[in-house]
Amino acid sequence: MTTQAQPPSETALALAAWQLPDNDYRPADYMLKETLLSLGNGYLGTRGSFEEGAPAGVPHCEGTYLNGDNHKMLQVANGKVLRVSVDQQSVNIGGALSHQRQLDMQSGVLHRNWIWQSQSGKQLQLQSRRFISQQRPQLLVIELTLTALNFSGPVTLSSALDAAYAGYHKADDPRVGVMSIADSLSLRQQALLPQGGQMLHQAKGSDSWVVACWQDQLPAATPSLPPAITADNYLQQEYQLHLEQGKPLSVHKLVVYQHAAAGADTAQLCQQAQQTLQDAATAGFNTLMTEQQQWWQQFWQGADLEIAGDLALQQGIRFNLFSLAQSAGRNGQSNIAAKGLTGPGYDGHYFWDTEVYVIPVMSLLQPGLARQLLAHRYSQLPAARARARQMSHQRGALYPWRTIGGEECSAYFPAGTAQYHINAAIAYAIRSYYLASGDRDFMASMGMEMLVETSRLWLELGFFNPRAGGRFEIHQVTGPDEYTAIVNNNYYTNAMVKLQLSFCCELLTAEPTWANRLGVSSEELAKWQQAASQMYLPYDSELQIHAQDDSFLQKQRWDFANTPAEKYPLLLHFHPLVIYRHQVLKQADTVLANVLLDDQISPAQKARDLAYYEPLTTHDSSLSACIHSIAFAETGDITRAQHFFGDSARMDLDNHHGNTEVGVHIACMAGSWLSLVQGFAGVRVRADGLYLAPKLPPQLGQLRFHLQYQQRLLRITVTATEARCELLRGEPLTLYLHGQPVTLTTGAHL
């Protein structure tokens, strides 16, 4: 059906190839732009709010976050606070004569430039540069430059660390998390320090520790104004600055956040934070900025995707890649939340989205980062084993559908715990990473053990049905489509389990030492092979389509014609049981399986499945549009593929789903890259090599992108009529262009 998308905001950020320009302030867009102008580095993230805070009465969602702790992302103190006053009048947006902001995606720096006028006519220009360091994970940096345009005299600067700001909650939308500092942290210590201060908090529920500290760097002999302000969870320093007309004066604020597990030595933790702060202060703003620019330059050299002829799509895809880089955990102890580090949506939880959407992208762009995301899943394998026992399975591991610390965080089991396909998603990500990287060390040390333990779970869950010829069936599960729950033989689940078991058996047969080390007997291996070969994939011979499950095709079709636009998304307007009784999909399910299974399903079969299920799909989930774009491209309908790609590429910049205010849609962002690279460029990583079969819409003009494939760097350029492949680094490579083998050597191209 037609995508149930919101119309683009009339106040969307302006178009630019490398920037997100915010050229005018409008209160109705403030909270949306907090999300879009967020900064992060995979460990620390902060929303794009004003330094002086949100204007009075304007809806907002202040937030600074640390990636993952126990059951929720940690909301921590706001260190961005910088307020200026002139003649005891607060400088705020209400007195602005002009106001512009711009997020530079080439450097990860948020710029702000505005002119304010006092009631007496004094004009002050304020310019700021803000970034979260990519080289120093704990560090937030702000530069504020003040210029008196038509006066000379004193101004007052207030710099604060605020852990008392209000949380955000939207009671009528279950997708919005309930998050606040009061829910996350308990204050244990706080103190003002020379030109700064420090707070120590303990996380509720996990007893881990967080220290936040800051230091202001001011011109020499700048006087502090006593008394400094203190209250529980709030520290503030005040300074008097003397401005000479027309002469800029700059101050710098450095903020450090350091996190440690329960039982840590808190004195040592605080000392480490202070040392990190001092190291940054010693380096100085210019060095910190240079580090930032170098990191992003290196990232874009390998990750940029150029689109000729469409500035809106170019901005969209770069913003999506930028957001992925800002949000993904890099230390092997954290993952990537559904909303990244941009807002409280879904409480910062990790889902299967990472494995099906993000890791396949990172495996070809930043394989080291993909490995770290998988290492995080490996670190939670003991918890997954415990989860399987909790669910009455005697062997194997069951990863939680929604988690941070390894425990299931979803309270609604029909659309949560029943989504056993999380195991197959992790197996799919392992397979994607291994085929793209050839990283045998990862497989030997982590990947194979996860595959074996999750494979064992499937033999616990499924069974060989004697009443159906001994075929292997899996009952009482929920697939990716959350508008259908607790079914027998979900096609997606069964097909992905078949793929997993086959892959696992291939590896263990080729590497018997892995099987011996992990205790996989020949009998167990034979059972997995049998389950894979006898896996039941429901099929309707009359319609010649794969059935989504055993009962889906027997249900009444949803009455789309009499469902008004304001009733979408359905989950916010209809009881789940009403939805479950109908043929209606929230997102791709059978279609998703066919996309992931690649050439194992014929194009003709994919086309029939797509023609049946897409008209029943609301696309209420942001995960849906990108998959349908790939599916239509694979089956030859480039026009519809382009439509769905456009929806996914600017999902957040144009707020298509009307909820970007609480965070971006990370999986959709990754999916937009997959739409271009898998869908239009026809790139597929298969067991026997790298395949390329472009089918580019003429209106896109040209695509140019890089891939990292098995220690090689390639640059691929695609137009509607030709493809050009260059091997920039690495050993000679044979790839397949439209099915024909072609060999590349370094420096050569085809």
N, C-alpha and C positions, 0 to 999 in steps of 0.2 A: 504494500500500500504506500501512499505518499507519506514521506517522513513527517512525523508529528513534531516539527521544529518550530521554535519561536522565530519571529522575524528578526533580522539583525537590528541591534540597538542603533537608534539614530544618533547616539552619542558614542559610538564605537571609536576606538583609538584611530588616529589617522594612519594612512598607508605609508609605508617606507620599507625598503628592502632589508635593512639591518636594525631598524629602531622600532620602538613602540612609542610614538609621539602622543602625548596628552596635551592638547593645545588649548583646552578651556576647562574650567572647573564647573561641574554641574552636580548639585547635591545628590540627585537621583542615581548617579553613576559612581559615587564615591566608593561604595562597598565592592562593586564589580572591579573597579580599578585597583583596589587594595589587593585583590587576587592577581590581576594581570601584571601588576608591577612588583610582584613578590620577588625576593632574592633568596638563594639557598645554595648549599654545597653538598647535599646528601646527609650531612650531620645536623646542620643548623639552618633554619629557615625563618624568614620574617616577612610579614605582609607589607604591601606598599602604602602604608598610612603616612600622613603628614608627621613631621618631627614634632610639631606643636600639638598634635592630637587631632581627632576628628572635630569638625565644627559642631557647635551645640545643636542638638536636635536632629542631626543627620545620621541615618542608619549606618552603622559601621560594625566591623568585626576585627578589633585589634588582636594581633597574635604574633608571638615569636615561639618557635617550636624546636624541640630536639627530636630526632628521628628514633622513635620506638623505645618504650620501656614498659614491660609487663603487659598490661591490657590496653594502654592508650598511649598515643603520642603525647609527649610531655609539653605542656604549655608553660613557658618560663617568663621571667621578667622582661619587660620592654625596656631595652637600653637605647632606643632611638630618640628618647625625649630630649629635645632642645627647644627652649622657648626664649623669645626676645621681647623686651618691652622698651618703649620709648616714652619718656615723661610719664611713667607709670601706666601707660596704655599698652595692652597686650597686642603684639603683632600677630594677626591671624588672617585667614582668607577673607574675612568680612571687609577688610580695608584694602583688598588687592586691586591695583589698577591694571595689572596684567599677571598672568600665571601660566607657565608651561612646565611640563615634566617630560622626560624622555628616557626610556630604558634602552641602553645601548647593548644589543645582544652580542656584539663582537668583543666586548670587554666585561660584560656583566655588571655594569655601573648604572645606577639610577641617578639621573641629573634632574635638578629642579632650579628654576630661575623665575623669580617673581619680584614685583615692585609693589610696595605697600605705602600707603599714605595715612598719616595720623590725622586726628581731628583738627590739629592746628596747621596742617599742610606740610609737615615734614615728610620727605620721601626717602625710603630705605629700600635698597635692592638686596635681596637675599638669594644666594646661589649655594646649592649643596651638591655634593657627590657622595653617594652611599654605595657600599658594596659589602658582600660577605666573601671573605677570602677563600679562594679555591686551594691555595697552598697551605694555609693555616686554618684547619677546619673549625677551630673554636672562636674565630675572630670576626667581628663586625666593625666596619670602619666608616666614619662619617667625617666629611669636611664641610664646614659652613663658612662662607665668605660673605661679609657684610660690607656694603658701600653706602655711605650717606650721600645722597644725590644733591641735596640742596641745603644742607646744614652741617655744622660741626658740633660735636658734643657727646655726652655720655649715653650709652645704652646698657641695659641690664640683660645678661645672658643667664638662663637657668638650665642646668643639665641634671637629668634625673635618671634613676633606675626604679622602674615602677612595676611591682609585682602585685598590685592591688587593683589592676584594671578589670573591668567586668568581662564576663564570658559571653558567649553567644549561643542561643538555642532557638530553634523553630519547631514548635510543638507539633505542627501538622505535617511534618515531613520526616519520615524515619531515616532518610539518607543523611540528614544533618546531624552531626555529632553533638553531644552535650559535653562541652569542654570549657573549663575555666581553671585559673590558677588555684582557686580555693578548692577545687576538686582534685587537683593534681599534686599540690605541694603544701608542706607545712614548714613555716619559718623556724629555723633553729638559731641562726645568728645573723646580725647585720651590724655594719659599722661604717661610718664615714672615714675616709682616708684623705690625705692631701690631694686635692684636685680630683676626687673620685670617691669610690666607696665599694662595698662588697656585701653580698647576701649569700647565706648558705641555707639551702632548703633540703628537706627530705621528701622523697616521692611517696605518696600514699599508696599502699598496697604492695609495693616492692621493696620499700626501705632503702632504695638507692639514693644517691646524693647528687645535688646540683649546686655548683657555686657560680655566681654571676658577679663580675667585677668590672669597673670601668675606670678610665683615666682621661681627663681633659688636658689637651695640650694647647696652651694659650701663649700670646706674646709675653715676653719678659715683663716682670713687674706688674702684671695684671692683678689688681686686688680682689680677694674674695670678699663677699659681703656677708658678715655674720648677722644673725645666726643662720647656719645651714639648716635645712628642713629635714626632720626625721619623723617617721611614723612607722608603725608595723607595715612591712612590705613596701616602704617607700623611702628613698633617700634622694636628697637634692642638694646640689651645690649652686651657689649664685656668684656671679662675677660682674664687675663693672668694666666695660670696655669704652675707651675713648676713640671716637671716629673723627677723622679729618675729612672734610668734604672731598669727594671724588677719589679717595684713597682706599682701596680694598683692604680689609683686615680678615685674616683667616684663622679659624680655630679648628682643632681636630679632636674627635672623640673616638676612643678605642674601647670596645666592649668585648669581654671574653666570657664564654660559657663552657664550663668543664663538668663532666658527668662521670660518676664512678658507682660501682655496684655496692650493694648492701655489705656492711662490714668493712668498708674502706676506711683508711686513716684520714679523717676529715682535715686534720691540720696539714697533712701532706697534700691533700687535694687542693686546699686553698693556696698552699705554697706553689703548686704547679700552675694554678690559674694566674697567680701574680707573676710568675716567671714568664708565662706566655704573654702576658700583658706587657711586661717590661721588654721582652724581646721585640715585640711589635713596635713599642715606643722608640727603642733604640734604632730599629730599621728605618723608621720615619715614613711619612705618608707617601712620598715619591717612590720609595723602594717597594712598598706594599702595592701601590698602583701598578708598577712595572711587573711585579710577580703576577698580578691579576691578569694583565693584558697578555702576558706570555702564555699563561695556562689556557686562556680561551683561544688564543691564536693557534696553539697546538691542537686543541679540540676541533676547531673548525677545519683545519687542514685535512683531517681525516673524516669528518662527519658532515660537512656541508653538502646540501643538495640544492642545485641551482635549477630554477624553472624559468625559462625564457617566455616572455610575452604575457605574464599574468602576475602583476605586482601583489595582488591580494593573496593569491595562493603562495607566492614566494615568501611573503611575510608570515603566513600561517605555518608553513612547514618549518621555517627557521625558528619560530617561536616554540613549536612543538619539540624540536630537537633541543633547543635551549632549556626548556622546562624539564625534559628527561635528564639532561646532564645535571641540572640543579637539584634534582630530587632523589636520585638513586644513591642508596647507601654504598659506601666504597670500602668499608673495613671488614667485610665478611661477618659482621655481627648485626647488621641491619639490612633492610630490604627497601622497597619503594612502595610507598602508600598509594592508595587509589587516588588521593588528591595531592600526592607529593607532600611538600612542606609549605603549601600555599593556603591552607585553611583547615577548619575543623571537621569538614565533611568525613563521614564514616569513622570518626575518632582516630584518624591516622592509621587505620588497620591495613594489613596486607591481605591480598586475595590471590586467586589463581590468575588474575590479569597479568601479573608480573611474568609468569612462565609462558603464557600463550601469546602475549603481545609484546612485552618489553624485551625479554631475553633474546628472542630471535632477532630483534633489531640490534641490540648491543653486541650480539655474537659476531655480527658483520661490521660493526662500526667501532666498538670499544670492547674487544674480547676479554681484556683484563677485568673490566667492570662486570661483564656477564658472569665471569667466573666467581667474582666476589658475591654477587647476588645468589648464585647457586651454593656458594660456601655457607651463606647464611641459612639456607634450607638444611644443609648438612649439619650445621650446629644444632638444629632443632630435631634431628632424627631421634634422639632418645625420647623427647617429648611425644613424637609421632608414634613411637612404639607404645608408649604409655596410653596414648589416645586410643589406639587399636584395642588394647586390653579393656579400657573403659567402655568401649563399644562392643564388648563380648567377643572379640576376635582373638583367638589364641596365638596366632602368629602374625608376623608382618608389622607394617607401620601404616598409620592413617594420619596424614597431615590435616590440620584443621582448615576449614574453608575460610575462616576469617580470624586473623590472629595478629599478634605482635610478638609475645613472649613464648609462643609455642602451644598455648592452650586455646581451645575453641572459644571465640568471643561472640558467636552468634547465638542468640537466645531462641530464634525461630527455626526449629530443626527442619521443617519441610523445605524451606528455601536456603538452608544453611548446612547443617551436618549431613543431610541427605545428598549433598553435592559431592559424592565420593570421587567425582571426576577430577578433583584437585590432585589426586595421586597421579592420574594419567597426564595432567598438565605438567607436573614436575618432571615426569619421565620424558614428555615431549620437549621440554626446555633442555634437559640433559642431552637428548638426541640432537637437537638443533645446535647446541653449543659444540658438541663433539664433532659433528659433520663439518661445521664451519671452521673449527680451530685445529682439529686433529690432536687435541690435548690429551695424550694418553696418561700423563701424570695425574691429571684431574680425575680421569676415570678410575685409575688404580687406587687413588687415595680417598676419593669421595663419591664420584658419580656412580660407580658400579654398586656400591653398598646401598645407596638410595634406590637404585633400580631393583635390586634384589628384594629389599624389604617391602617396597610398595608392590612388587609383583606377588609376593607371598600373600599380601592382603587380598588380592583378587581371587585367589583360590579359596580363601576363607569366605568371601562374600558371595561369589557365584557358585554354580553347580551344573553338572551334566544332567540334563533333564531326561529321565528315562521315558517319559510320555511324549517326547518330541524327538525321538531318534538319537538321543544322547547329545544333542547340541548343548553348548555352554551358554547359560543364561545368567543375567544379573538382575535381581528383583529389588523393588522398593528403593529406588534412587531418584534423584532429581538431576536433570541435565542443565546445560547453560541457560536454557529458557526458563526464567523464574515465574512465568505465567502458567507453567505446567509442573506439578510436583508429585513426588512419591509414585513412580510408575515402574512397570516392569519393562526391561530391555529398551532403555533409552538408546537410540541408535548412536548418538554421539559418544556416550559412555562406552558402549560395547565396542565400537570401532576404534576408539582411542586405546582401550585396553588391549585389543588385538594388536595394534601397532606397537604398544609397549612390550607385550610379552614376546612378540616376534623379534624385536630389537634386542631385548635382554638375552634371549636364547642364542641369537647370532653371536653376540659378544662373548658369552660364556663358552660357546662351542669353539670359538676361535682362540680363546684364552683360558684353557682349563685351570691354570694356576689361580685365576680370579675365582673360579667356582670353588676350588678347594679351600681357598682362604676364607671365603664367605659361607662355607658349609652347605653349598648347593649340591645335593646328590644327583646322580644320573636319573634316579626315579623322579625327583622333584623337577628336574629340567624337562623330562619327558612329559610330565603333567602340564607344564606351562606350554610346551609345544602343542600338545593335544588341545588345550583350551583355546589357543590362538587359531588353530586350524578348524576347530569346530564351533567357533564363536558365532552366535546367532546375530545376524544383522537384519532386523525386521524390514520386510519388503512387501509392497502391495502390487500383485501381478496385474490387477485390473488397471490401476492408475499408472503403473510402471514407475513408481517412486519409492524411495526409502520411507518407511513409516517412522515418524519421530519416536514412537514407542508402541507398545502393544494395544493401547486404547485410544491414542490421539485421533485417529481417523474415524472413530466411531462417535465422536462428540459433535455437538451442534456448533456450527460456525458462529463466530462473534458477529453481531449486527453492526458492522462498521458504518453502514449508511445512516443509521440513527444514533450514532455516538458523536456528539458535538465536539469540536476542537478543544473546548475548555474542560472536557472530561479526561484529557490526557495529561500526564501519564495515568494509565488505568489504576495502578497500585495506590494512588492517592485518592481515588474516587469510588472504587468498588471493593467489596470484601474479597479476600483471596479465594474463598470457596466459589464465589460467582465466577471469577476469572478461570479457576481450575476446571470448571465444567465445560469450557468452550475450546474450540479450535482458535486460538489466538496466541501469538508469540510476543514476548517482550523484545527478543533479540535473536540473532542467528543461532540455530541449534544444529539441525541436520545440515544446513548450508555451511556452518562453521566446520563441521566434521569434514565435509567434502573439500573445503579449502585446505585444511591442515593435512589431509591425506594425499593431496597433490595428485600425482599421476596414477595412484592406485584406483581412482574412480574415473571413468571415461567422461570426456566432455559432454557427450550426449546425455548421460545419466545426471551429471551435474546440472545441465540445463533444465531437465524435467523436474528435478527436485527444487531448483530455484524458482521455476515458474509456478509451482504449487505453493511453496511456503512464503515467498516474499509478500504476496498479497494478504497473507494472514499476520504479517509482522508489523507491530506498531512502531518499532525502532525507539521505544521508550528508553532503552538503554543506550548509552553513548558507545557501547562496545559493538553496536550493530552495523552502523553505516559503513565503516571501513571494510568489514568482512564482505558485505554485499557489493562494495566497489570491486574488490578482488574477484568475487564470484562472477559478476557480470563481465568483467574484463576477460576472465578465463573462458567464458562461454560466448564471447564475440559481440556482446552488446556494449560497445564502448561509450555510447551516449549515456546509458544509465550508470555505467561505471563512473563516468565523469561527474554525474549528479551526486552520487553518494560520496565520492572523494571530496568534492567541494564542501559537503556538509561536515565531513570529519576533519578536514584541514583547518577550518576556522570555527570548530565547535565552541571554543572558549572565547576567541577574539570577538565573535559575534553573538556569544551567549545563546547558542541555539536551543539549549535545553532549559534555559531560564534559571539555572542554579549555579552558575560559575562563581557567584558571590561567595560561596563557601569553599571554593577550591576548584582547581582545574581538573580535567578528566585525563589522567595520565595514560591509561591504556588506549584511549582513543587517539591520543597524540602519537603514540608508537604505531598505532594502526594506520594513521595517515601516511607514515613512511612506508609501511608494508603495502598500502594501496598503490603507491607510486612504483616502488621497486619490484614487488612481487606481481602486482596487477598489470601496470602499464609497461614496465621494463621486462616483465616476464622472468625475473631472476628466481631461480630455485636451487637450493643446495640439496643434492641427493647423494645417496651412498656412493654412487660411481662418479660424482663430480659436480661441477658448477654449470648450470644451464641458464641460457639467456634467450628469450623469445619475445622481443618487443612488439607492442601493439599500442602505440601512443596516439591519443586523440590529437587531431591537427591543431586544435585551439591551444594546446599546451606548448606548442613550438618546439622546445628542446628540454631534455633533462640531462643533467650532468651530476654524477655522484661517485663517491669512493666506496670500495668494499675492502675489508680485510678478510682474506680467505687463506687459511692454513699457512701463516707466516708470509703472506704476499699482500702487497697493496696494489689494488687495481683502480683505474679511473674509467668510468663507463659513460659514454655520451650517446643519447638516444634521441632521434627525431622521428617524425611520422614515416620517413622513408628509409632510414638507415641507422645502423648502430656502430659505434666505434669503441673498442676495448684497448686499454693500454696497461701494460704491466710496469708499474713504477718501481717496485721493489720485490725481490725474492727470486726463487728458482723458476725455471720455465714451467708453464702451466698449459695443460690441454683442457679447454672448456668446450661447451656445446652451444653453438649458435643455431637456433631453429633446428636443433637435433643433430647438426653436423659438427664433428670434432674439428677444433681449430687450436693450434699450438701458439702460445705467446712466449716471447723472450723479453728480458728486461730492456726497456727503451723502445721496444717494437710495439706496433699496434695493428689492429685489423679493422 
